[in-house]
């Protein structure tokens, strides 16, 4: 071990040409070990799933356990779980109960034969990956391209994965990605599933960057594509400009974005449930912030219920009013003041108060924005807990499923509760001897409640 440290320290101290030649054999060996670790990670992820490892940290997901216990990001944990499923999961597409009931005896026999062959192909692909120590980067490239493979192809996904693993032994990551992509394009059936595009429809939005924007990826089916193209056709020079005689210096892409944003702006209220209110983009500002919003630094950003931070200019562009709603927070706990209700569903005003106080999910370390979360009764509604402002909090869908309403410590599952000393909402582990844990994440620190406690 000391020799390894010496080799690494020598190169770090002096990355010279001579040091490169001397260190190269060690670097190649180290890379092989890292590649093998990718296979180890996949196996560990699958074993964590089979061991129901989420219970170790009081949750239901093995993904959460990997992220917490190994101190890695959830996105990295997700990749490992996906790799584990690819290596050790069911390699054949799963049919619904309805599809299974419609099978003829001949179709059932053919399917079972195909499933058995897929298992053989999966085992062979895993053997190649292990013997040739295929890197995580190459495995992820293969998996990404194979996700685009349609059903009922001449080669199954398991067979194509085996072939791609063989190619991975000699091709670079970029070349392997192209090889797999071309293979998928060629073997996808010409007579496609008429609903193939509908099944592939998707929209994903990345995290907000330093400029305040984010990348979005969109896959449209035929209907969505036709509608969007029709609407985008209106985005000609001068479209949406207040002065039609003014020269339009926007690019085509910028004009199309402006038209798309206008569509979203107009449709925003119509697409949301009535109890969510019309003003569904909520901005968290203090009274001082509101009074000085025009004088604030132009690029200063304020948090919203969507998880997106907005500058004063962007807030004004949304058409927000100066004093639509206000919430007074307790200076010690940061919790909103009492607002009693008898119905189970939290009122709009209670939701506004919770947003003002909490901003994000109150489970420790979570930064899920308020708009994507659910209202949770701290003392369960079924156990007699009222829908009063002091008995509700907001939790993301993922963490809501890990809350033990019975509070009996079963499976090491804890629950959300109110700290009797500070009045803060936090997570009480299943073992009540352990202290409560609070969300002190960077996102939670921007909440009104956190600001009030300062």
N, C-alpha and C positions, 0 to 999 in steps of 0.2 A: 504493500500500500504506500509506504514511504517513497519507493522508487517512482510510482505513478505520480505522486504529488511533485516530486523533483522534476520529472519530465515536463509536466504542465507548467510549473513555476518558471522553468528555464525559458520556455517559449513565450510566456506572458511577459517576462521581464525584457526579452530581446527577440522580437519577431523578425529575425534576420533570414537571409536566404539560406545560410548554413544551418540555422536552427530548423528551417522547414524540412530540409532533406533528412536531418537527424530524427525529426519528430514524426515524419510521414507514416512509417510503419505502425507506430503507436496510435496515431489518429485514425488510421484505417481500422485497426482492431477495436478502438473505442466506438467507432461508428457502427461496426457489426454488433457490438454489445447493445447499443442503443436500439438498433433495428430489432434485435431479439426481445428487448424489453417491450416493444410494441405488441408482440405475440403474448408476452407475459401479462401485459395490461389487459388484453382482450380476455384471456383466461380468468384473470382476477375479477374482471367486471361480471363475467358470467357466473362465477362462483359466488360473488356477492349477491347476485340476483337469487340464486338457488338457496342461499343462506338467509334470505330475507334481511339483509344487512341494514336496511333502513331503520329497523327497530332499535339498533344500537344507539342511534341518535334521536330516537323518538319520532321517526317519520316512517312513511310507507314505501319510499322509493330507494332502491339501491343506488340510483344515480346521486341522490342527495348524500348518501353515506360515503360514496367515493370522493365527492367534492369536499366534504367536511373532514373525513379521516385522513385523506391524502393531501389536503390543502391545495387542491387544484380548482380551476374554474369549472362551472357547470357545463360550459361548452366543451371543455376538454374531457370531462367525465362522460358527456353524451357521446363523443366520438368513440371512447373506449367501450361504452355499452353497445354502440352500433357495431363495432368491430367484433365484440364478443358474440352478438347475435348472428353476425355473418359467419363466424367460425363454428359456433356450437348450437345455433338455433335451428328451426325448421327451414330447410332450403327450398321447400316447395310452397307455392301460393296456397293460402288456406281458403277453403270454400265455405260459404255461409251454410247454415242449416237448410235453408230453402234450396240451395243449389245441390246439396247432398241428397235431399229427398227426391229431386227430379232425375237423379242419375239412373241409367239403366245398368243391369248387371255387367254388360260389356264395358260401359264407360267407367264403372267402378273398378273393374279389373285393370283397365288401361291406366287409370289414375294411380292406382296402388303400385303398378309396375314402374311408372314414371317417378313416383315419390321415392321408391327404393333406389332407382338409378341416380336420382338427385343426391341422395345420401352418400352414395359411392363417390360421385363427382365432388361433393363437398369435402369428403375425407381426403381425396387426392389433392384438391386445391390447398387444404390445410397442410398436407405433407410437404408440398412444394414450398409453401410460405415458410415452414419451419426449417427445412433442409437448406434453403437458399437465403434464409434470413431476410425476407422481403420487408422493406421499410414501411413504417406507418403511413408515410406520405404516398407511397405507391398503392398501398391497400386502400387508402381513402379515395385516391383518384379512380381506382377500379370501381369501388362501391358507388361513387357519385355518378359515373357514366352508366352503370348497370341499372340505376334507378329509373332511367329513361326507357328501359326495355319494356315493350308491351307484352300482354299475355298472348298465349298461343303462338309463340314463335317456333321456328324450326329447331333452334337450340334453346334449351332451358337456361335460366339464369345461373343455375349451379354449374352447368357445362361451360358456359361462356366465362364464368369466373375462373374455372380451372384453366382454360386456355389463356386467359389474361394473366394468371399467375405464372404460367410458363414464359409468356412474353416479358414479364417483369424481371426475369433473371438476366435479360440482355439489353433491355431498353431503358432509356432515361425516363424520368417521371413525365416530362412533357410528351415524349414520343409514345409512351405507354398510354397516356390519356387520349391522344389522338387515335392510336390503334384501337382502343376499346370503343371510342365514340364511333369510329367508322364501321366497326363490326356491328354495333347496335343498330346503326342506320341501315346497314345492308340487310340484316336479318329481321328487322321489324316487318310484320306482314303488310303487304300492299293493301289488302282488304282489312283495314284497321277496325277495331272496335268503334262503333259510331259514337260512343260516349268517352272515347279515350281522352280527348281534349278536356272534357268536363271533369273527368277524374283527376286530371293534372292541374286544374285551375289552382292558383295560389297567389298569395300576396305576402311578402315579408318586408319588414321595415327594420333597418339597422339602427344602431345607437346614434344618438346625436353627437356630431363631431364638434371641434373647437369653433367652427364658424356658425354653429347653431343649426345646421341642416343635417340630413341623413340620406344615405343611399336606400333606395327601395327596389325590390325585384318583383316583377309582375308577370304571371303567365295567364293569358286570356283564352277562353274557349271561343268558338266561332261567334256566338251571340255577343259576348262582351267585346270581342274585337271589332265586330261590325258597328256596335253602338259607339265605341270610343273613336273609331276612325271617322264616323259620321260627325261626331261632335268636334273632333280635332280639325275637321275640314273648314270649320268656321274661323279658325285661328289664323286668318290672313293678316297682312300688315295693317295696322291701325285698329285691330280688334281689341275691344275693352279699353281703349285709350279715351280719356275724357275729351281731348281735343283732336277731332278727326283730321285736322289740317296739320297737326304736328308730325314731324318725321319720326317714323317708327324705327329705332335703331336696335330693337331686339332681334336675336337670332330666331330661326324657325323653332328650335327646341325650346327657347324661352317663351315664345308666344304660345306654344302648345301647353307648356306647363301652366302659364297664367290662365289659359282657358280651362284646364283641368282643375286648378285650384278654385276657380269661380264656380264650377259645377259642384265641387265638394261643399263650398260655402253655402250655396243655395239649398242643397239637399240635406244639409247637416241636421236640421231640426226634424225633418220629416222621417228620417230613418231610425230615430231613437225612441224608446218607450216613453209614454207620456209622463210617467213619474220621475223620469230623469231630468225633466225640466228643459226649457229651451236653451238656457245658458249653460251648455254642457261642457264648455271649456272654461275651467275655473282657474283663476290666478291667485297665488298665495302672496299677499303683500301686507306689510304692516301699515298702520295709519300714517306713519312718517313716510313710508314709501309712496303711498297714494298722494300725499300732499306735495311731494317733491318729484313726482314721476317725470315731469317735463324737464326738470333740471338735473336728473340723474345722468350718470355716465351713459353715453349712447349704446354701448355694447353690454351694459349690465343686464343680466338675465334673471327672471323671476320664475320659480317653479310652478307647474300646473298639474292638474289631476291626470293629465295624459302622460306624465313623465318627461314632457318636452319643456324646456325653459325658453321663455320669450323675452325679447327686449321691449322697452317701452313703445318703440315704433311698431313692433309686431303686434303688441297688445292693442294699440290704437287701430291698426289695420283690421283687426278682428271686429272692430265696432263695439268694444266693451264699454259699458257705462262706468261712471266713476264710483257710485255707491249703490250697487244693486243689492248686495247682501253684506252683512257684517257678522262676525262671530267674536265673542269675548272669551278669552281663554284664562284659565286659572294660572296664576303666576308661579305656583309651586309645582303642580303636576303637569301643566300644559294641556290639561283636558278641557273640553268645552263645558260651559255652564249647563245646568239642568234644563232639559226639554222633554217633558213626559209625553208619552203616547201609549195607547192601549193596543193598537194593531200590531201584528207580527212584523209587517214590512216597514222598514225605516222610512220616515217621511223625507221629502226633498230637503226640508230644513235641517233634519238630523244628518243627512248625507253631507250637506254643505258644512255643517259644524264639524263633522268628523274629518272632512277634507282639510279644513282650516287647521285642525289640530294635528293630524297624523300624516297627511300627504302621501305616504306610501304604506305598504303592508307592515303591520306592527310585529311580525315574527322576526326574530333576531337576524341581522345580516341581509334581509330581503330589501330589494329596491323596486319591487313591482309597483307601478303607479296606481293611484286610487281608481282611475277609470276602468282598470282591468280587474279590480278586486271585488270581493263579495262582503256584504255586511254580516258580521258574526255576533251572535249573542254570547257574551262572556259567560253568564250563567244560562245554560241551555233553555230555549223557549219551552221545550217539552218538560223541563224540570221546574218550570214556573218562572223563568227569567223574563222580565218585562222588556219591551222595546223602548226603553228609556235611554237617554243619551249616555247615562253613566254605566249602562250595561251592554253597550255595543262598541265594536271596533271594526276596522276593516282588515281583511286578510285575503291574500291572493288565493286563487282556486287551488293551486298546488299545495299550499300549507293548510288550507281549510280541511283537506282530506286527512291530514295528520293530527287533527285536534281530537283529543279524547274527552268527549262531552261528559262521560260518566265519572271522570276523574278518579279512576280506580287503579291507575298505574299499570294496567294490562299491557303487555308487550312493550313495556318501557315508554309508552306513549304519554306525553304531557298535554298541557292545555293552556290556553290563554287566560290570564287572570289579571286582577288589579292589585298592585303592591299596596298593602295596608299602610306602609310607612310614607311612601312618596306619592301614592295615588296614580302612578304611571301604569299603563297597560304593558304587560310583558308575558313571557313564556315561562310557565312553571313545569320543570321536568317531571316525568312520571315518579321519580324518586323524590319525594317532598323534602327530604333532608338537604337536597341541593338548592342553592339560591335561585331566585328568578333571574331570567336573562332578558335583556331589553334590546331593542333595535337601535343601535348607535351607529348605523351605517352612514356614509357620507350623504346619501339621499335623505335619510330620516333626519339628519342634523339640519336640513333646510326647512323642515316643517314648522308651522306656526307654533306648535306645542314646544318644540325644542328651542325655538327663539324666545318663547315666553319664559322658559325655565332658566335662561341665561342670566 
